[in-house]
Amino acid sequence: MSTATVLSRPGAVLADLLPATRTRDIALVVSGAVLTGIAAQLSVPVPGSPVPVSGQTFAALLVGTALGARLGFLSLGLYAVAGMAGMPWFAEGASGWGMPSFGYVLGMLLASTVVGALARRGADRSVPRMAATMVLGSAVIYAVGVPYLALATGMSLSQAVAAGLTPFLIGDAVKAALAMGALPTAWKLIGRKG
């Protein structure tokens, strides 16, 4: 399939630029999980919070958007399962499901699916739509991560919001800005070549 065909086809995501095969799908799923695991190692502890700032949320949202809902879900599912099985690739080299920040990993799994579905509807083609997609994806991550943090640590919901959401809003705005520029720009560059 040519680039021009993919560009004109409704519902295409960046992954569709490669010929659709089972090998491609496996490679993309594994690559997305590895990218998320590597990005998770770019982490900085947040004073007063058991949740560090990391690159894994950015990677998870990019993976979902670039691969679409199905492959994004599978990629983040692989990331989560491997991490639960002991692969030390969650933020700060952690693994397992008992850590207070594991809810964010589950939120990323759901968020990658949501942003992937939106990308199939063209949300990755313009800056305003990409901005809304990243905000929604981040909200999904917090909707799962913050309550999990509260349950895992015994914090009240307001304490969990203060420790697991508020300190991350500026960083999430920066990550969203990067994604807002990256994906629409990628489509424009591909369109010029196609």
N, C-alpha and C positions, 0 to 999 in steps of 0.2 A: 504494500500500500504506500502510495507516495505521500510526502509531506503535505502537498496541496489537498489531497483527498482527506487527510486527517484534519487539516485546518478548516475545511468546509463542512465536515461531518458534525452534526449536532451531538452533543454528549461526549466529545473527545476530551481526554485529559492528556497530560504530557507523556504518560507511559504508552499511550496509543501510537506514538510516533515510531515505536519499535514494532516489528511484525509480531502479531499475536501468536504465541506458542506456549506450550506448557513450560518449556525451558525458560522462556522470557519471564513468565509469571513467577516461577520459583526464584530466579535470579533477582527479580525486583523485590519480592517479599523478603528474601534474606538480606539483600542490600539495604532495604529500608529499616529492618531490625538492627543491623550492624550500625548504620548511620545514627540511629537513635541511641544505641548503646555508647557510641563514641561521643556523641554530643552530650550525653548525660555526665561524662567525665569532666566536662567543662562546668564545674560547679563551685559555688562560693557559699560557705555557711552564712546563715542569717542569724545575727545575735537575737536570742530569745525565741527562736523558732526551730523545731526539729526538721524543718523542710528547707533545703538549700535552694538557692537560685541556680538553675542549670540550663543547659542547652537542649535538654531532652524534650521539653514542651514545644520548642521551636521546630525541632526535627520531626516530632510526631505530627504536627500540623502540616508541615511541608510534605511529609511522606503521604499523608492522607490526601492532600490536594493534588499532588503529582501522580499518584497511583490510582485514585478513585476509591470509592467506598469499599468494594470487595477486597482489592489487594491491600489497601490501607489497613483495613481491619485485620487481615491475615498477617501483615507485617508487624503491626503492633501487638497482635496476639502472640506471635512468635517471640517478640521482645519480652512480653510479660511472662510467658510460660518458661522461657529459658532463664529469666531472672528468678522466677520462683523456684526453679530446679537447682539454683546455685550459681548460675553464671553471674559474676560480679560486675554487672554493667548497668545497674541502676545508679542514680546520682551518688557520688562519693564512693563508688565501687561497692555499693551495697547489693544484697540479693535477698530473696525470700519474700514472703507476703506479710510477715508480722510487723514490719517497720511502720511507723506512723505516716510516712509519706506514700505508702503503697496505693492509697486511694487515688492519688494523682495519676499513677500508672494506669489504673482502671479507667479513670476519666480520659486519659489520652487514647486509650483503645476506642472508647465511644466517640471521642471528638474526631479522631482520624476518619471514622466512618461518616460522621456528619459532614465534615468539610469535604470529604471525597465525593459525597453525593451532591453537594453544592457545586463542586468543581465540574461535575458532569453536566450541570445546568449553566455553565459559563461563568461561575463566580470567580474563576482564576484569570479572567481575561481583561479585567479593568481594575484600576486602583480602588475606586469606591466599593466595588463588589468584593474585592479581596479584603479590604479593611473590615467590612461587615462579617465576612466569613471568618477572619481571624478572631474578631471579638466574640463571635458565637462559639467558635472552637474553644477559646480560653474559658468562656463561661461554662461550657460543658465540663471541662476539666475541673474547675472549681466546684461545680455542683456535686461532683462525686468526691473530689479530694478533701474538701473542707469538712463535710460531715464524717467522713472516714477518719480524718485527723482527730476530730472531737471524740469519736468513739474509741479510737486506739489509745488516746492519751488521757481520757477522762476530763478533757476540757469542756467548758460550756461552749455552745455554738458561737457566742460572741467572742470568746477567747480564741477559738479556732479561726474565726474570721480575722482577728487581730494578728494571729501568728502565722496563718497559712494563706491569707489572701492579700491583705492590705500592703505588706512589705514588697509584694511582687508586681503590683500594678504598673509601676514605672518601667520595670524591665519587660513586662508583657507588651507595653506600648512600643518599646524599641523593637522587640521581636516582630510585632505586627507590622511596623513600618518597614522592616527589612523584607518581610514576606510580601507586603503590598507592592514593593518595587520589583522583587525578584521574579515572581511568576508572570505578571503581565508583561514584563520586559522580555522574558524568555519566549512568550508567545509572539511578541512583535518581532524578535530576532528570527524566529523560525518562519514567520510569515514572509519575511524579506528573502529568506533562502528558498522558500517553497515555490 
